Amino acid sequence: MAEKLLVFDVGGTRLRGALFEGEEKKIGVNLRHDRFHSLQEWFSQSEFKEEEIDRVVIAAAGPSDGETIVMPNFDWVFNKVQLEKFFDCDVKLLNDLEAAVYLLPFLDMEGIPKGGVKGLIMPGTGLGEGIIVPFNDGWMPLSSEGGHCIFAPQNKRQKDLAEKIGFPLEVETFLSGGGLQLIHHSLTGEKITPEEVVQDGGEAVEIFVEMLLNEATNFALRTSPRGGLFLAGGIVSSLAPTIKEQAHLFYEHPRMGYLLKEFSLAILNDAEIVLQGAALFGMSQR
């Protein structure tokens, strides 16, 4: 009988889950999780509770040491010992970007090299960043908390905006759904949703994309992603036309422009990249 693998992508706002029997996806969910106190509480009320699970992989938006994940943008905590007792099977805990980058070597995209370090930037409820590097005959995923690095404005417009909000600021203060709202509110005084800001398509979107590509430049110089640097997530997908129009900003650097031209910049429109990466990781552990 094929192994039943249960995988979760737990972000700051939404929970995605899927049950795989062998390599076939049998059940999938996508919902807001803010009315539940824990994953265990949600699971106990879900359709998954009737299934016999052989293995669980949880990819959550927070730093993971393999034993615990504390989410900085939501009040859930994951403890491996407690979860293994609850599910009565092996449980793996991954940072969400650690799971997502696991998928990158398996993508077949025109213009993207198969080998080399591959990087991923995902603005969502927060800002996720990670890389995957060639290791022996396989790959090693590496997560980071780069979204919490201190923000440094790159021009007068960004500086004026940052001063209006107040220093110190993290990069994800701006490069997130809440950041998109914050930029728009600081410019106009209006409080609207990130989706409405995108639809408005005004200066807030222009500044957000500029900041995103500035961060992509810095990330690329830190990691040398000769296997491609990918931008992903719902915000990126909705802003894809603007990002493509402004992509030249990624390559604009006073000294290292020639090096940046060696790195391919690509947009991923797959909303389930974390879930798929977690599933691939789980299947590789059999």
N, C-alpha and C positions, 0 to 999 in steps of 0.2 A: 504493500500500500504506500502511495506517495506521501511524503512528509507534509504536514500542514504548518505553514509558516505565517505568522501574524506580524505585520509591520505597521508602524505608526510614524507619521510626520506630525510633530506637535510644535506649531508656531505660536507666536504671541497672541494670535487671534483665533486661528482655526486648527482643527484636528482633522487629519486625513488618516484613514486606516484601510488596510486591505488584507484579505486572507488568501494565501496562495496554497494550492494543492499541487505539489510538484512545481512546475513553472506556470501553471494556469491560475489566473486570478479568478476567485470564486465570488467574493463579496467585497464591496468597496463602500466607504462612507466619507463624507466631507461636510463638516458642520462647525459652528461656533461652539467653543467649549467653556465659555465664561459662566455658565450656570452650574457647572460641576466643580466639586472641590478637589477632585483627583481623577486620574485616568482610571483607577480601579472603580470609582463610583460610576463613571460613564459606562465602563465595560459591563458592569453588573446589570445595567438596564438595556444593553444593546443586543442585537441579533447574534453577535459573536459568542455570547456566553454559552450557547448551546453546542458549540464546536469543541472538539478535542484538539488542543493545540500542542504541537511538538516543540516549537521554538518561537521566540518573540524577539523582534528587533525594534527598539524605540529610538528614533532620531528626533531630538528636541533642541529648541533654540536656546542653548546655554552651554557653558563649558562642561566637558565630560572627562572624568578620569577613569571611566570604565566601571566605576562603582556608584557614582552619584552624579546627577545633573540638577543644578539649581537654576531655574529660568529667571533671567534678570528682568524680563518684560511681562511676566505673568507669575502667579504665586503657586505654581505647581513645582514639586520636588520629586525626583525619581531616585529611588534607592534600589540597587540591584538585589540585595538580599530580600527585602520586603516584597519586591515584584516577583522574584522566583518562588517565594512561598505562596503568593497569591495565584500565579498562573500554573504553578506546579510543573515548571519546565525551565530550560535554560533561557535567560534573558540577556541580550546585549544592549548596552547603552552607548549611543553615538551622538556627538554634536550634529545638528542638522546639515551643516555645510560639509562635515566629514562624510556624511552619507551621500550628499548630492554630488560631490566631486568624484565619488566612486563610479558614477555613470559616464563621466566625460571620455575616458579612453574607448568606450564602446560606441560613441557617436560617429556617424559617417557624414561629415559636412564638407562641402566643396571649399577648398582653400585652407582647410585646417589640417596641419600635419598630424600624423598618427602618433608619433613619439614626442618626447620632450615634456617638460613641466607644463601642466595645464592649471589655469587659475579660474576662479569663479567669484563673482560679486553679485549678491542678491539683496536689494533693498526691499523690505516688507514692513512688518511691525517694528523691526529693528533693521540693522545692516549686517548681513552675513558675508564672510569672506573665507575662502579656503583654497588649497592647492592639492594636486595629486602629482607625485613624482615617480619616475621609473625607479624600481628597486628590485635588484636581482633579476628574475625573469617575470616579474609582475609589477604591481603598483602599490604605492603607499600613500593613503589619503592623510592630509594634515589640515586640521581646522585651526581657526584663530579667533580672537576677539577683537579683530582690527576695527570693527565698527565703533569700539569704545575709545579709539585713539583720539587725542585732542585735535579739534578742528583748527586749521590754519587758513584764513582767507587768502585768496589768490589775486584779488583785484579790489578796487575801491568799492564797487557795488557789494561784493561779499563782505568786505570789512564794515561797511556802514550797516549792513543787515545784522552781522554778528554783534556789533556794538549796541545796536538797538535792543537785542535780546539779552545780552550780557555774557561776558566771559566767566569761567572757561566753558567751552562747548565741546561735546563729542561729535565725531563725524556723523554718527547716526542721528544726531539732533536734527540734521537737515536731510540726510539720505535715508528716509523712511517714509511710510505713509503719513505719520504724524508730522514729520519734517516738511513734507509738501504742504500740509495744512498750515504749518507755522510760517513758512515763507509767504504764502498767500495772505495770511492774516496780518503779518507784519507790513506788507505792502499796501493792503487795501482796508484793513480793519474788519473784513468779512470773516465769519467762521463757517466754512463749508467743508464737505467731505473731500477726501483725496480724489474720489471719482469726479466730483464736480470741478475740482481744480484742474484736472486733466481735460475735462470737457471745455473749460474756459480757455485753456491754451494760451494764457497770457504770460506776463513777465515771470510769474512764479515758476511755470514750467521751464521757461528758458534758463532761469537761475539754477533750478534743480538739475537739469541735464548738464549744464556747465560744471556744476560741482561733482556730479557723478563721473564725468569724463576726467576731471582733475584727479579724483580719487583713483580712477582706473590707471591713470598715468603713474601715480605714486606707487600703487600696488604692483604694476608691471616692473617698475624699476627695482622694487624690493625682491621680486620673485623670478624675474626673467622667464616668463611663460612662453617659451618657444613652441610649445604645443597648443597655444591658443589661450586667449583670455576671454571668458564668457560672461555676459551680463544676463541675468535671468530674474524671474519673478513676475508677479502680476503687474506691478508698477512699470517695470521695464517693457513688458509686452504692450501695455497701453501707450507708452511713449516711444515705441520703436521708430516711427517715422521721424520724429524730432531728433532722436539719438543718432540715426543714420545721417541726417542732414548736418549734424554738428560733430560727427565722428573725427573730423580733422583736429579738433581740440585735443584728442588723445595723443596725437603725435607732436604737439607743439610744446617744446621744451627748449630752454635757452642753450643747453649744451648736449643733451642726449637724444635729440630728435632722430638722429641716424640709427641709434639702437632701437628705439621704439618702433621704427618701421619694420623691424624683424619680427614683431609680434602681431599675430592676427587677432583682430577684435571681432567678436561674434555675439549675436543675440539669440538666446534660447527662448522659445515661446511655450515650452512644456511646463504646465502648472504643477506636474507631479514629479519633478526631477528629484526631490528629496525622497519621496516614497519609492520611486523606482530604484534609486541608489541604495536605499536601505534594503530593498528586496534582493538586489544583486549581492549585497554584502551577506545577507542571511543565507542565500543559496550557496555562496562560496564557503560557508562554514560547515556544510554537511560532511 
